[in-house]
Amino acid sequence: MRISKPFAPAIAALLALAFTAPVALAKGNAEAGATKAAVCTACHGQNGNSANPEWPSLAGQNAVYITEQLKLFRASHRNNAIMYPLAAGLSDEDIADVAAYFASQTPTGGEADPATWQAGAALYRAGDHKRNIPSCTSCHGPVGLGNPGSGYPSLRGQHATYTIKQLTDYAAEARYVDPSGAKVKSKNGHMMTSIAKRLSADDVKNLASYIEGLR
């Protein structure tokens, strides 16, 4: 199931425009990035739409977020056996170009699980004040487009399997660590770790389902 209509479509459309406008101003050459990103297609798919649910789709992801993550991989501050050697040889210009390329692509997304997406939608849109869980829309936008100015990533259409893994890693404080196991800082990592620790396993599954079908 694809989910494309939030509760207030007119407002959401205006907010979506506000969230996406800064991407056009991102540094980097998308045309040059297309060539440099050729090796990325093996995992992240043609035009950044991954066919493997364990690897994220990058199509439409904002350039600010991609740039931050590639620099963390390059510095071995986000420990990943596949990404580190690939990012290690990238210059700042390479990273900017690759980020601009993926930001310019259109995500195809997946299908939400009909049994779980509605619970995920409620938590995504309203949070849970009793458990001090904020609405996801406050950072990631009503239709999951993120906020490039603040470095908040786009989530729309992301594989549920991948989202579950990342939320689980945040909760375990395992997403941003160097090879020695030491925890390192990312721009918004502390905030996401705090939120993820408050989510139940069902919350994580439901949110991931909703996000996969979000447009």
C-alpha positions in Angstrom: 0.0 0.0 0.0 1.3 3.4 -0.9 0.3 6.3 1.4 0.3 9.7 -0.3 -2.4 11.8 1.5 -1.7 13.2 4.9 -4.5 14.7 7.0 -4.1 18.2 5.7 -3.0 17.9 2.0 -3.0 21.6 1.3 -0.8 22.5 4.2 1.4 19.4 3.6 2.0 20.6 0.0 3.2 24.0 1.2 5.4 22.4 3.8 6.8 20.0 1.3 7.8 22.8 -1.0 9.5 24.6 1.9 11.4 21.4 2.9 12.5 20.6 -0.7 13.5 24.1 -1.9 17.0 24.2 -0.2 18.0 21.0 -2.1 18.2 23.1 -5.4 20.8 25.3 -3.6 23.0 22.4 -2.5 26.6 22.5 -3.6 27.9 19.9 -6.0 27.5 18.9 -9.6 24.8 16.3 -10.2 26.1 15.5 -13.7 29.6 14.8 -12.4 28.1 12.9 -9.5 26.3 10.6 -11.9 29.6 9.2 -13.1 31.2 9.1 -9.7 28.1 7.3 -8.3 28.3 4.5 -10.8 29.9 2.1 -8.2 27.1 2.9 -5.8 24.5 1.3 -8.0 25.7 -2.2 -7.0 24.1 -1.7 -3.6 21.9 1.3 -3.8 20.3 0.5 -7.2 19.8 2.3 -10.5 19.2 6.0 -9.9 19.5 5.4 -6.2 16.5 3.1 -5.8 17.7 0.1 -3.9 16.3 -3.3 -4.7 17.7 -4.9 -1.6 15.7 -4.0 1.6 18.8 -4.1 3.7 20.5 -1.3 1.8 18.9 2.2 1.7 17.4 3.9 -1.3 19.2 7.2 -1.8 17.1 8.7 -4.6 15.7 12.0 -3.5 17.7 12.1 -0.2 18.8 15.6 0.5 22.4 16.5 -0.3 23.1 17.9 3.2 22.4 14.5 4.8 24.2 12.4 2.3 27.2 14.7 2.6 27.3 14.3 6.4 27.0 10.5 6.2 29.6 10.0 3.6 32.0 12.2 5.6 31.3 10.1 8.7 31.9 6.9 6.8 35.1 8.4 5.3 36.4 9.3 8.8 35.3 5.8 10.1 33.0 7.4 12.5 30.1 5.4 11.2 31.6 1.9 11.2 30.6 -0.1 8.1 32.8 -2.7 6.4 31.4 -1.9 3.0 31.0 1.8 3.1 34.3 2.7 4.7 36.7 1.6 1.9 34.3 3.1 -0.7 34.2 6.5 1.1 37.8 6.6 2.2 39.1 7.7 -1.2 36.4 10.4 -1.8 37.4 14.1 -1.8 35.0 16.7 -0.5 34.2 17.6 -4.1 33.4 14.0 -4.9 31.1 13.8 -2.0 29.3 17.0 -2.9 28.8 15.8 -6.5 27.6 12.3 -5.5 25.2 13.9 -2.9 23.9 16.3 -5.6 23.3 13.5 -8.0 21.3 11.3 -5.6 19.3 14.4 -4.3 18.2 15.0 -7.9 16.8 11.5 -8.4 13.2 10.4 -7.9 12.4 7.8 -5.3 10.1 4.9 -6.3 9.5 3.7 -2.8 7.8 0.5 -1.7 4.5 -0.8 -0.3 3.3 -0.4 3.3 2.1 -3.4 5.2 -1.8 -3.0 5.4 -1.8 -4.6 8.9 0.6 -2.1 10.5 0.8 1.1 8.6 -2.1 2.8 10.3 -0.6 2.5 13.8 2.7 3.8 12.3 0.8 6.7 10.7 -0.6 7.7 14.1 2.8 7.7 15.8 4.5 9.4 12.9 2.0 12.2 12.7 1.2 12.8 16.4 3.9 11.0 18.5 3.0 9.8 22.0 3.0 12.5 24.6 2.6 10.1 27.5 6.0 8.4 26.5 7.6 11.7 25.5 7.8 10.6 21.8 7.6 13.6 19.5 5.9 13.6 16.1 8.2 12.5 13.3 6.7 15.3 11.2 8.5 18.0 13.3 11.8 17.0 11.8 11.1 14.8 8.8 8.1 16.6 7.4 4.4 15.6 6.9 5.2 13.5 3.8 8.7 12.4 4.9 10.7 14.8 2.8 13.0 15.8 5.6 14.6 19.2 6.2 17.9 19.8 4.4 18.6 23.1 6.3 18.7 21.2 9.6 20.3 18.1 8.2 17.2 15.9 8.8 16.9 13.2 6.2 14.1 12.3 3.9 12.3 9.1 4.9 9.6 8.6 2.3 9.6 5.3 0.6 12.5 3.9 2.6 12.7 0.1 3.0 11.1 -1.0 6.2 13.9 -3.5 6.8 16.5 -0.8 6.6 14.5 1.6 8.8 14.0 -1.0 11.5 17.8 -1.7 11.5 18.6 2.0 11.9 16.1 2.7 14.7 17.4 -0.4 16.5 21.0 0.7 16.1 20.1 4.2 17.4 18.4 2.7 20.5 21.5 0.5 21.1 23.8 3.5 20.5 25.5 1.4 17.8 24.9 3.5 14.7 27.8 6.0 15.2 30.8 4.1 16.5 34.4 3.9 15.3 36.1 0.5 14.6 37.3 0.4 18.2 33.7 0.6 19.4 34.0 4.2 20.7 30.9 6.3 20.3 31.3 9.4 18.1 29.1 12.4 17.5 26.8 13.1 14.5 24.8 16.2 14.0 21.5 14.7 15.1 22.5 11.3 16.4 22.0 12.1 20.1 18.4 13.3 19.5 17.5 10.2 17.5 19.1 7.9 20.1 17.0 9.4 22.8 13.8 9.0 20.8 14.6 5.5 19.6 15.1 4.3 23.2 11.5 5.2 23.9 10.1 3.1 21.0 8.8 -0.4 21.5 9.6 -3.2 18.9 6.0 -2.8 17.6 6.5 1.0 17.3 9.6 0.5 15.2 7.9 -2.1 13.0 4.8 0.1 12.5 6.7 3.3 11.8 8.9 1.5 9.3 5.9 0.1 7.5 4.2 3.5 7.2 7.4 5.1 6.0 8.0 2.6 3.3 4.6 3.4 1.7 4.9 7.2 2.3 4.8 9.5 -0.7 
